[in-house]
C-alpha cells in the first residue's frame, strides 16, 4: 500500500525539480525529502528520479508514476473540497490569491466590512507572482488579469485593469520628457522580470520606449512604483497604483497603455461552501464598485 505522504513528496519533487525546493514547499527538512523518496523507490523497486544539472529529473518510471500520482491527488483533493466547510457556515479560513499590488492596494483595503460582519472568518491573502492552484487547494479564490484555463474553475470577469507609463518629477527634471518619436532614447526603464509570463507591457513598451535602457527588473508592481518615485526611471504601472502615488506623473503616450480583463475564479467543488461563496460575492461586488478606478479611460 502506497503512503499518501510519500506520494505528496514525490509530486513536490517532480513539480519543483529538486529536493531542496520540494522541502521548502512542504515545510520539511531536505534530508527528510531525500529519505522518503529513497524509501518510495525501494518499495516500488524502481528509480523515480535521475540527477540533473539543476536538481532532479523524472526517469521513465517516474513519468509513469507521475500520471498515477496526479490522479490519486485529484481524487483526494476533490473529496476534501466536497467535505470542507459544508456545515461550518461563515466561519473558518478562506485563502485568496492575487498579485502583490492587487493584494496590497485593492483587495486588502476592501475587506473591512466583510470581516466586521463575519468575525468567524479567517482570511488569508496570498500575494504570489506564480499562479497558486485552485485544484490543489493552494487557494480558495483567485483574482487574475487573465482568464483561467482550467475547466473546473468557475470564473467571472470583475473589471478591467488599465496601465500607463509613469515617472517622478525629479527624474523628469533631470532627464527631460521622453521623446517617443525617438523611442525614449537616453532614458532609463524599470521593467518586470523576464521570467514572468503574460505581462501586459511586454508588447507595449517596445512600441514606445524601445531605445530606453533597462536599469532594473523586479517581479512586483509596488517595488516598481517605489523605484520610479525615487527617480530610477520610467515604468509601466496599473493606473490604480500609479495614479495614487504622490511622487509619480502619468505620461501621455502615443500608443494607449494596455488594458487587461480582471477575472475572479473559484473551484466548482467549493463554490457553494458558505464562507467561500460569501467571500467571493463580496469581492466581486467590491471590485465592481472600483471599476472606474481600475480601468480609467
C-alpha positions as CSV (number, residue, x, y, z in Angstrom):
1,X,0.0,0.0,0.0
2,X,1.5,3.3,-1.0
3,X,1.8,6.0,1.6
4,X,-0.1,9.2,0.5
5,X,2.6,11.3,2.3
6,X,5.3,9.7,0.2
7,X,3.2,10.5,-3.0
8,X,2.9,14.1,-1.9
9,X,6.6,14.4,-1.5
10,X,7.1,12.7,-4.9
11,X,4.8,15.2,-6.5
12,X,6.5,18.1,-4.9
13,X,9.9,17.0,-6.2
14,X,8.5,16.3,-9.7
15,X,7.0,19.8,-9.8
16,X,9.8,21.8,-8.3
17,X,12.7,19.8,-9.8
18,X,14.8,19.5,-6.7
19,X,14.7,18.1,-3.2
20,X,15.5,21.5,-1.6
21,X,12.7,23.3,-3.4
22,X,10.3,20.5,-2.5
23,X,11.3,20.7,1.1
24,X,10.7,24.5,1.2
25,X,7.3,24.0,-0.4
26,X,6.3,21.3,2.0
27,X,7.8,22.9,5.1
28,X,10.1,19.9,5.9
29,X,13.8,19.3,6.0
30,X,15.6,18.5,2.8
31,X,17.1,15.2,4.2
32,X,13.5,14.1,5.0
33,X,12.6,14.5,1.4
34,X,15.6,12.5,0.3
35,X,14.8,9.7,2.7
36,X,11.2,9.5,1.8
37,X,11.9,9.4,-1.9
38,X,14.6,6.7,-1.4
39,X,12.1,4.6,0.7
40,X,9.4,5.0,-2.0
41,X,11.9,3.9,-4.7
42,X,12.8,0.8,-2.6
43,X,9.1,-0.1,-2.1
44,X,8.5,0.2,-5.8
45,X,11.8,-1.4,-6.9
46,X,12.2,1.5,-9.4
47,X,14.3,4.6,-9.7
48,X,11.9,7.6,-10.0
49,X,14.4,10.4,-10.4
50,X,17.8,10.9,-12.0
51,X,20.3,13.7,-11.1
52,X,20.3,16.6,-13.4
53,X,22.3,19.8,-13.7
54,X,19.6,21.8,-11.9
55,X,18.3,19.2,-9.5
56,X,16.3,16.1,-10.2
57,X,14.6,14.9,-13.4
58,X,12.0,12.2,-13.7
59,X,13.1,8.8,-15.0
60,X,10.9,6.8,-17.3
61,X,9.4,5.0,-14.3
62,X,9.0,8.4,-12.6
63,X,7.0,9.8,-15.6
64,X,4.6,6.8,-15.4
65,X,4.3,7.2,-11.7
66,X,3.6,11.0,-12.0
67,X,0.4,10.3,-14.0
68,X,-0.9,7.9,-11.4
69,X,0.1,10.1,-8.5
70,X,-1.7,13.1,-10.0
71,X,-4.9,11.0,-10.5
72,X,-4.7,10.0,-6.8
73,X,-4.1,13.6,-5.8
74,X,-7.0,14.9,-7.8
75,X,-9.3,12.3,-6.3
76,X,-8.1,13.1,-2.7
77,X,-8.4,16.8,-3.2
78,X,-11.9,16.5,-4.7
79,X,-13.0,14.6,-1.7
80,X,-11.5,17.3,0.6
81,X,-13.2,20.1,-1.4
82,X,-16.6,18.4,-1.2
83,X,-16.3,17.8,2.5
84,X,-14.6,21.0,3.6
85,X,-16.7,23.6,5.4
86,X,-20.1,22.4,4.2
87,X,-21.5,22.8,7.8
88,X,-19.2,25.5,9.1
89,X,-21.3,28.4,7.9
90,X,-19.4,31.7,7.6
91,X,-16.5,30.5,9.8
92,X,-13.1,29.3,9.0
93,X,-10.2,30.1,6.7
94,X,-10.5,31.4,3.1
95,X,-7.4,31.8,1.1
96,X,-7.5,34.5,-1.6
97,X,-4.6,34.8,-4.0
98,X,-3.6,37.6,-6.4
99,X,-0.5,39.6,-7.4
100,X,1.1,41.7,-4.7
101,X,-0.3,45.1,-5.9
102,X,-3.8,43.7,-6.1
103,X,-3.5,42.2,-2.6
104,X,-1.9,45.3,-1.1
105,X,-3.7,48.2,-2.8
106,X,-7.0,46.7,-3.9
107,X,-8.2,43.6,-2.1
108,X,-6.8,44.2,1.3
109,X,-8.5,47.6,1.8
110,X,-11.8,46.2,0.7
111,X,-12.1,43.6,3.4
112,X,-13.1,45.6,6.5
113,X,-16.9,45.3,6.2
114,X,-16.6,41.5,5.4
115,X,-14.5,40.6,8.5
116,X,-16.5,43.1,10.6
117,X,-19.8,41.4,9.7
118,X,-18.4,37.8,10.0
119,X,-15.9,37.7,12.8
120,X,-15.6,33.9,12.4
121,X,-13.9,34.2,9.0
122,X,-10.1,34.0,8.8
123,X,-9.0,35.5,5.5
124,X,-5.5,34.7,4.2
125,X,-4.3,36.9,1.3
126,X,-1.6,35.2,-0.6
127,X,0.4,37.6,-2.8
128,X,2.3,35.4,-5.2
129,X,3.8,36.1,-8.6
130,X,3.1,32.4,-9.6
131,X,-0.4,31.3,-10.0
132,X,-1.5,29.3,-7.0
133,X,-3.6,26.2,-7.9
134,X,-7.3,26.2,-7.0
135,X,-7.4,22.5,-7.9
136,X,-4.6,21.6,-5.4
137,X,-6.3,23.7,-2.7
138,X,-3.4,26.2,-2.6
139,X,-6.1,28.8,-2.6
140,X,-9.9,29.1,-2.5
141,X,-10.4,32.2,-4.6
142,X,-8.0,33.7,-7.2
143,X,-8.1,37.1,-8.8
144,X,-6.0,37.3,-12.0
145,X,-5.6,39.7,-15.1
146,X,-6.3,36.8,-17.5
147,X,-8.9,34.0,-17.9
148,X,-8.5,30.7,-16.1
149,X,-7.7,27.9,-18.4
150,X,-8.9,25.0,-16.1
151,X,-12.4,23.7,-16.9
152,X,-13.1,23.1,-13.2
153,X,-12.8,26.7,-12.3
154,X,-16.0,28.8,-12.2
155,X,-14.9,32.3,-13.2
156,X,-16.4,35.8,-13.8
157,X,-14.9,39.0,-15.2
158,X,-14.9,41.5,-12.4
159,X,-13.2,44.5,-14.0
160,X,-10.6,45.9,-16.4
161,X,-7.1,47.0,-15.3
162,X,-5.6,49.9,-17.3
163,X,-1.9,50.5,-17.4
164,X,0.2,53.7,-18.1
165,X,3.7,55.0,-18.2
166,X,5.0,56.9,-15.1
167,X,8.0,58.9,-14.0
168,X,8.8,61.1,-11.0
169,X,9.1,64.9,-11.2
170,X,12.7,64.6,-10.0
171,X,13.5,62.2,-12.9
172,X,11.8,64.4,-15.5
173,X,13.6,67.5,-14.1
174,X,17.0,65.7,-14.6
175,X,16.3,63.8,-17.9
176,X,13.5,65.8,-19.5
177,X,10.3,64.5,-21.0
178,X,10.9,61.3,-23.1
179,X,10.8,61.7,-26.9
180,X,8.6,58.9,-28.0
181,X,9.4,59.6,-31.7
182,X,13.0,58.6,-30.7
183,X,11.8,55.6,-28.7
184,X,12.8,57.2,-25.4
185,X,16.4,57.1,-26.3
186,X,18.6,58.3,-23.4
187,X,16.1,57.4,-20.8
188,X,16.2,54.5,-18.2
189,X,13.4,52.0,-17.6
190,X,12.3,49.9,-14.6
191,X,10.8,46.7,-16.1
192,X,9.2,43.5,-15.0
193,X,11.2,40.3,-14.6
194,X,11.7,38.4,-17.8
195,X,10.9,35.2,-16.1
196,X,7.2,36.2,-15.7
197,X,4.6,35.4,-18.4
198,X,1.5,37.2,-19.6
199,X,2.9,40.6,-18.7
200,X,0.9,43.4,-20.4
201,X,3.8,45.7,-21.0
202,X,6.0,43.2,-22.8
203,X,4.5,44.1,-26.2
204,X,3.6,47.7,-25.4
205,X,6.8,49.1,-24.1
206,X,9.0,48.2,-27.1
207,X,6.5,50.3,-29.2
208,X,7.1,53.5,-27.3
209,X,10.4,53.0,-25.4
210,X,12.4,50.5,-27.5
211,X,15.6,52.5,-27.1
212,X,15.3,53.1,-23.3
213,X,17.9,51.3,-21.2
214,X,16.5,48.8,-18.6
215,X,18.4,49.5,-15.4
216,X,16.5,47.2,-13.0
217,X,13.9,44.5,-13.2
218,X,11.6,43.2,-10.5
219,X,8.7,40.8,-10.1
220,X,6.3,43.2,-8.5
221,X,4.5,46.4,-9.4
222,X,4.7,48.0,-6.0
223,X,8.6,47.9,-5.9
224,X,8.5,49.4,-9.4
225,X,6.4,52.3,-8.2
226,X,8.8,52.8,-5.3
227,X,11.8,52.9,-7.5
228,X,10.2,55.1,-10.0
229,X,9.2,57.6,-7.2
230,X,12.9,57.5,-6.2
231,X,13.9,58.7,-9.7
232,X,15.4,55.5,-11.2
233,X,13.5,55.7,-14.4
234,X,10.3,55.3,-16.4
235,X,8.0,52.4,-15.5
236,X,4.7,50.9,-16.5
237,X,2.1,50.6,-13.7
238,X,-1.5,49.8,-13.2
239,X,-3.4,53.1,-13.3
240,X,-5.0,52.3,-9.9
241,X,-1.5,52.1,-8.4
242,X,0.3,54.8,-10.3
243,X,-2.4,57.5,-10.2
244,X,-2.4,57.3,-6.4
245,X,1.4,57.6,-6.0
246,X,2.1,61.1,-4.8
247,X,5.5,61.4,-6.4
248,X,4.6,60.0,-9.9
249,X,3.2,61.6,-13.0
250,X,1.3,59.8,-15.7
251,X,2.9,60.5,-19.1
252,X,1.0,61.0,-22.3
253,X,2.0,58.2,-24.7
254,X,1.4,57.9,-28.5
255,X,0.1,54.4,-28.1
256,X,-2.5,54.0,-25.3
257,X,-1.5,51.8,-22.4
258,X,-2.6,48.2,-22.3
259,X,-5.8,47.1,-20.7
260,X,-6.3,43.6,-19.1
261,X,-9.6,41.9,-18.1
262,X,-9.6,41.0,-14.4
263,X,-11.1,37.6,-13.5
264,X,-12.2,36.1,-10.2
265,X,-12.2,32.3,-10.1
266,X,-13.4,29.6,-7.6
267,X,-13.1,25.9,-8.0
268,X,-16.5,24.4,-8.8
269,X,-16.3,22.0,-5.8
270,X,-16.1,24.7,-3.2
271,X,-18.2,27.5,-4.8
272,X,-21.2,26.5,-2.6
273,X,-19.2,26.4,0.7
274,X,-20.8,29.3,2.6
275,X,-17.6,31.0,3.7
276,X,-16.1,30.8,0.1
277,X,-19.4,31.8,-1.6
278,X,-19.8,34.8,0.7
279,X,-16.2,35.9,0.3
280,X,-16.3,35.6,-3.5
281,X,-19.5,37.5,-3.7
282,X,-18.2,40.3,-1.5
283,X,-15.0,40.6,-3.6
284,X,-17.0,40.7,-6.9
285,X,-19.2,43.5,-5.6
286,X,-16.2,45.4,-4.2
287,X,-14.2,45.2,-7.4
288,X,-17.3,46.2,-9.3
289,X,-17.5,49.4,-7.3
290,X,-13.9,50.1,-8.1
291,X,-14.3,49.6,-11.9
292,X,-13.9,53.3,-12.6
293,X,-10.6,53.5,-10.8
294,X,-9.2,50.2,-12.0
295,X,-9.8,50.8,-15.7
296,X,-10.0,54.6,-16.3
297,X,-10.1,55.6,-20.0
